[in-house]
Amino acid sequence: MTKRKITREEALAKFQAAKEKKQECLTLLEKSMKETYKERTGKDAEKFFAL
């Protein structure tokens, strides 16, 4: 079993894909959390924070 070194371009492409997926997930999470907050309190959420 040999390990193949990945090129800089491949590493950057992989990193960029992960970054885009994270942004999509954060968008969905924000939407769902704001909807839940609105249902629970009746007020609009002003802020959203996630690591």
Backbone as CSV, one residue per row, in Angstrom:
resi,resn,N_x,N_y,N_z,CA_x,CA_y,CA_z,C_x,C_y,C_z
1,MET,0.847,-1.178,0.000,0.000,0.000,0.000,0.891,1.240,0.000
2,THR,0.802,2.018,-1.036,1.630,3.218,-1.124,0.773,4.446,-0.922
3,LYS,1.387,5.427,-0.303,0.689,6.694,-0.099,1.080,7.647,-1.221
4,ARG,0.085,8.267,-1.796,0.315,9.200,-2.894,0.205,10.610,-2.351
5,LYS,1.165,11.442,-2.666,1.096,12.836,-2.261,0.096,13.561,-3.152
6,ILE,-0.719,14.385,-2.530,-1.658,15.152,-3.343,-1.007,16.475,-3.727
7,THR,-1.419,16.991,-4.839,-0.847,18.248,-5.310,-1.503,19.412,-4.579
8,ARG,-0.904,20.548,-4.716,-1.433,21.765,-4.087,-2.837,22.066,-4.604
9,GLU,-3.037,21.898,-5.898,-4.337,22.174,-6.512,-5.407,21.231,-5.968
10,GLU,-5.056,19.958,-5.811,-6.010,18.991,-5.268,-6.361,19.329,-3.822
11,ALA,-5.362,19.716,-3.048,-5.599,20.078,-1.653,-6.494,21.312,-1.561
12,LEU,-6.224,22.307,-2.395,-7.040,23.521,-2.387,-8.468,23.235,-2.825
13,ALA,-8.630,22.365,-3.818,-9.971,22.010,-4.287,-10.745,21.297,-3.185
14,LYS,-10.078,20.390,-2.491,-10.717,19.661,-1.392,-11.107,20.616,-0.268
15,PHE,-10.215,21.539,0.072,-10.482,22.532,1.105,-11.651,23.427,0.716
16,GLN,-11.678,23.880,-0.526,-12.744,24.754,-1.006,-14.087,24.041,-0.972
17,ALA,-14.110,22.763,-1.354,-15.351,21.989,-1.333,-15.863,21.846,0.101
18,ALA,-14.973,21.595,1.041,-15.372,21.480,2.445,-15.893,22.817,2.969
19,LYS,-15.261,23.901,2.566,-15.676,25.240,2.991,-17.081,25.562,2.471
20,GLU,-17.355,25.217,1.219,-18.675,25.465,0.634,-19.747,24.620,1.320
21,LYS,-19.426,23.355,1.605,-20.372,22.477,2.285,-20.678,22.999,3.684
22,LYS,-19.666,23.485,4.384,-19.865,24.042,5.717,-20.790,25.260,5.650
23,GLN,-20.587,26.111,4.658,-21.416,27.306,4.524,-22.874,26.931,4.253
24,GLU,-23.095,25.924,3.416,-24.461,25.458,3.135,-25.117,24.927,4.403
25,CYS,-24.373,24.142,5.173,-24.908,23.577,6.415,-25.223,24.678,7.428
26,LEU,-24.363,25.675,7.517,-24.613,26.782,8.439,-25.857,27.574,8.034
27,THR,-26.059,27.734,6.751,-27.240,28.444,6.263,-28.511,27.691,6.652
28,LEU,-28.505,26.372,6.457,-29.666,25.556,6.833,-29.890,25.580,8.347
29,LEU,-28.808,25.489,9.108,-28.903,25.514,10.561,-29.463,26.845,11.047
30,GLU,-28.978,27.947,10.477,-29.459,29.269,10.870,-30.949,29.404,10.596
31,LYS,-31.364,28.975,9.422,-32.777,29.070,9.053,-33.647,28.279,10.030
32,SER,-33.243,27.040,10.305,-34.050,26.202,11.183,-34.066,26.740,12.609
33,MET,-32.944,27.243,13.089,-32.889,27.773,14.456,-33.736,29.043,14.588
34,LYS,-33.694,29.897,13.574,-34.504,31.115,13.619,-35.991,30.789,13.577
35,GLU,-36.380,29.800,12.770,-37.792,29.391,12.713,-38.241,28.822,14.054
36,THR,-37.412,27.993,14.657,-37.733,27.405,15.959,-37.874,28.483,17.022
37,TYR,-36.967,29.449,17.016,-37.013,30.545,17.981,-38.293,31.358,17.807
38,LYS,-38.654,31.619,16.543,-39.867,32.388,16.268,-41.106,31.647,16.762
39,GLU,-41.168,30.337,16.529,-42.314,29.545,16.994,-42.390,29.528,18.519
40,ARG,-41.233,29.425,19.164,-41.193,29.291,20.607,-41.492,30.608,21.325
41,THR,-40.954,31.737,20.817,-41.082,33.008,21.522,-42.030,33.993,20.848
42,GLY,-42.241,33.840,19.562,-43.065,34.797,18.831,-42.286,36.012,18.363
43,LYS,-40.974,36.040,18.621,-40.124,37.158,18.207,-39.138,36.682,17.152
44,ASP,-38.679,37.642,16.337,-37.658,37.317,15.352,-36.286,37.310,16.020
45,ALA,-35.454,36.351,15.657,-34.104,36.286,16.184,-33.268,37.348,15.490
46,GLU,-32.524,38.109,16.272,-31.700,39.161,15.700,-30.293,38.662,15.374
47,LYS,-29.811,37.683,16.135,-28.441,37.210,15.966,-28.420,35.708,15.817
48,PHE,-27.340,35.238,15.203,-27.094,33.808,15.063,-25.600,33.581,15.241
49,PHE,-25.247,32.585,16.044,-23.834,32.296,16.268,-23.635,30.784,16.263
50,ALA,-22.674,30.325,15.504,-22.302,28.918,15.484,-20.817,28.824,15.149
51,LEU,-20.145,27.887,15.745,-18.728,27.697,15.465,-18.514,26.825,14.272
